[in-house]
């Protein structure tokens, strides 16, 4: 199963700690630093497990916006359609893999500058509360950045072969020819006319990558925060992880 099928609901950001005012400025500052280190660590690890299995044709629907889902039902009806879609999907998957690996460097500047209003609420909150905070703070901007990068990659023409946009345009062209034929036959066959293909592929895929990133990052954060404290006694271990049993 491809990584795109992974679904995890990230819990809402931690509730406000009623004892937040009882923590010293030093404790809050220490928690603040630990949260930023935790975000960097979890966010850096996340992309390494997002696209580990190549997307197969069974995963095609995940990469298509709602307005283009009608492609799925015609894979074995329009001549050569399945092959065209497989080739396009392989190219999109490669672009997704490449773009996802840029997320940690994009994230670094956000983590360093973002506001963490109540650090101890994150520390005492759920084991994915830091990821939830970053998701709330940054996901919209990340999706915009990924959309722009994907649009650039989709338009880029390799030395030998077609760009991803060119491949998609051929798929749409084949579909439209077939659809026109179905429109002409519809008065006689009584069958409904298939929907037109639409939607913004780059924007949809950017949202897919962003969702996968924050889902995997939540898994990484949870693993860090529920693992017994290692021997290195790092700041993250001091603030977040469970003390080792004697």
C-alpha positions in Angstrom: 0.0 0.0 0.0 1.3 3.4 -0.9 2.0 6.0 1.7 -0.8 8.2 0.4 -3.4 6.0 2.1 -2.1 6.8 5.5 -4.7 8.8 7.5 -4.3 10.1 11.0 -6.4 12.8 12.7 -4.1 15.2 14.6 -5.7 16.2 17.9 -6.5 19.8 18.4 -3.9 22.0 20.0 -3.5 21.4 23.8 -6.0 23.1 26.1 -4.8 26.0 28.2 -2.9 24.8 31.2 -4.7 26.2 34.3 -1.3 26.2 36.1 0.5 28.1 33.4 1.1 31.2 35.6 2.8 29.0 38.2 5.7 28.2 35.9 8.8 30.4 36.2 10.1 32.4 33.3 13.1 30.0 33.2 10.8 27.0 32.9 8.8 28.6 30.1 12.0 29.6 28.2 13.3 26.0 28.6 10.0 24.6 27.3 10.0 27.0 24.4 13.5 25.9 23.3 12.6 22.3 23.7 9.5 22.6 21.6 11.4 24.2 18.7 14.0 21.4 18.9 11.2 18.8 19.0 9.6 20.4 15.9 12.8 20.4 14.0 13.6 16.8 14.9 10.1 15.5 14.1 9.8 17.6 10.9 13.1 16.5 9.6 12.3 12.8 10.1 8.8 13.0 8.6 9.6 13.3 4.8 11.9 10.3 5.0 8.8 8.0 5.4 6.2 9.8 3.3 6.9 8.4 -0.1 8.7 5.1 0.5 6.5 3.0 -1.8 6.0 4.0 -5.4 2.4 4.9 -6.3 0.6 2.4 -8.4 -2.5 2.9 -10.6 -4.7 1.9 -7.6 -3.5 5.1 -5.9 -4.4 7.4 -8.8 -7.5 8.8 -7.2 -5.5 10.2 -4.3 -3.5 12.4 -6.8 -6.5 13.7 -8.6 -8.8 16.6 -7.5 -12.5 15.9 -7.1 -13.2 17.5 -10.5 -10.9 14.9 -12.3 -12.1 11.7 -10.6 -14.1 10.7 -13.6 -10.7 9.7 -15.2 -10.7 6.6 -12.9 -13.7 4.9 -14.5 -12.3 5.1 -18.0 -8.8 3.6 -17.5 -9.8 0.4 -19.4 -12.3 2.0 -21.8 -10.3 4.6 -23.6 -7.5 3.0 -25.7 -4.1 3.5 -24.1 -5.6 5.5 -21.2 -4.3 3.3 -18.4 -0.7 3.4 -19.8 -0.9 7.2 -20.1 -2.2 7.6 -16.6 0.4 5.3 -15.2 3.2 7.2 -16.9 1.8 10.5 -15.6 1.3 9.2 -12.1 4.9 8.0 -11.9 6.2 11.4 -12.9 3.9 13.2 -10.4 5.1 10.8 -7.7 8.7 11.6 -8.4 7.9 15.3 -8.2 6.1 14.7 -4.9 9.1 12.9 -3.5 11.4 15.7 -4.5 9.3 18.5 -3.2 8.6 16.8 0.1 12.3 16.6 0.9 12.4 20.4 0.8 9.9 20.8 3.6 12.4 20.6 6.5 14.4 23.5 5.1 11.3 25.5 4.6 10.1 24.7 8.1 13.4 25.8 9.8 12.7 29.5 9.5 9.1 29.1 10.6 10.0 27.2 13.7 12.7 29.7 14.7 10.3 32.7 14.4 6.9 31.3 15.3 5.2 32.5 18.5 4.6 29.8 21.1 2.2 31.7 23.5 2.1 29.1 26.3 5.0 26.6 26.0 4.1 24.6 29.1 0.6 24.0 27.7 2.3 22.2 24.8 4.6 20.3 27.1 1.7 19.2 29.3 -0.7 18.7 26.3 -1.3 15.8 24.0 1.7 13.9 22.5 1.1 15.6 19.1 0.3 19.1 20.4 3.5 20.7 19.0 2.7 19.4 15.6 -0.8 20.6 15.9 0.5 24.1 16.7 2.8 24.1 13.7 -0.1 22.8 11.5 -2.3 25.7 12.7 0.5 28.2 12.2 2.0 27.2 8.9 -0.1 24.7 6.8 -1.8 27.3 4.6 1.5 29.0 3.8 3.2 25.6 3.2 0.5 24.6 0.7 1.0 27.8 -1.2 4.7 27.3 -1.4 4.4 23.7 -2.4 1.8 24.6 -5.1 4.2 27.1 -6.7 7.1 24.6 -6.6 4.9 21.9 -8.1 3.6 24.2 -10.9 7.2 24.9 -11.8 8.2 21.2 -11.8 5.1 20.1 -13.7 5.9 22.7 -16.5 9.6 21.8 -16.7 10.3 19.8 -19.8 13.0 17.1 -19.6 15.7 16.8 -22.3 14.0 13.7 -23.6 10.3 13.3 -23.1 7.3 15.4 -22.1 6.7 17.6 -19.1 4.1 16.5 -16.6 1.8 19.2 -17.8 2.1 18.0 -21.4 1.3 14.4 -20.3 -1.7 15.6 -18.4 -2.9 17.6 -21.4 -2.8 14.5 -23.6 -4.8 12.6 -21.0 -7.4 15.4 -21.0 -7.4 15.6 -24.8 -8.0 11.8 -25.1 -10.8 12.0 -22.5 -12.5 14.9 -24.2 -12.5 13.2 -27.5 -14.1 10.1 -25.9 -16.5 12.3 -23.9 -17.6 14.1 -27.1 -18.4 10.7 -28.7 -20.5 9.7 -25.7 -22.4 13.0 -25.9 -23.3 12.2 -29.5 -24.4 8.7 -28.6 -26.3 9.7 -25.5 -29.6 10.5 -27.2 -29.7 6.9 -28.6 -28.1 5.0 -25.7 -29.7 6.8 -22.9 -26.5 6.8 -20.9 -25.4 9.9 -19.0 -22.7 12.1 -20.4 -19.4 11.7 -18.4 -18.3 14.8 -16.5 -15.7 17.1 -17.8 -12.2 17.0 -16.3 -11.2 20.1 -14.2 -9.4 21.1 -11.0 -6.0 22.3 -10.1 -3.6 19.4 -10.0 -0.7 21.2 -8.4 -2.9 22.7 -5.6 -4.5 19.3 -4.9 -1.1 17.5 -4.8 0.3 20.3 -2.6 -2.5 19.7 -0.1 -1.9 16.0 -0.2 1.8 16.4 0.5 1.1 18.9 3.4 -1.5 16.5 4.9 0.9 13.6 4.7 3.7 15.7 6.2 1.8 16.8 9.3 0.3 13.3 9.7 3.8 11.7 9.7 5.2 14.5 11.8 2.5 13.8 14.5 3.6 10.2 14.5 7.3 11.2 14.9 6.4 13.6 17.7 4.4 11.0 19.5 7.2 8.5 19.3 9.7 11.0 20.7 7.5 12.0 23.6 6.5 8.5 24.6 10.0 7.0 24.4 11.9 6.6 27.7 14.5 9.2 28.3 17.8 8.3 26.5 21.2 8.5 28.2 22.2 11.7 26.3 20.0 13.8 28.6 19.2 16.3 25.8 16.9 19.2 26.3 14.1 17.4 24.4 14.6 14.4 26.7 14.6 16.6 29.8 11.4 18.3 28.9 9.3 15.8 27.0 10.2 12.1 27.2 9.2 9.6 29.9 11.9 9.0 32.5 13.6 5.6 32.2 12.5 3.0 34.7 15.0 2.1 37.4 
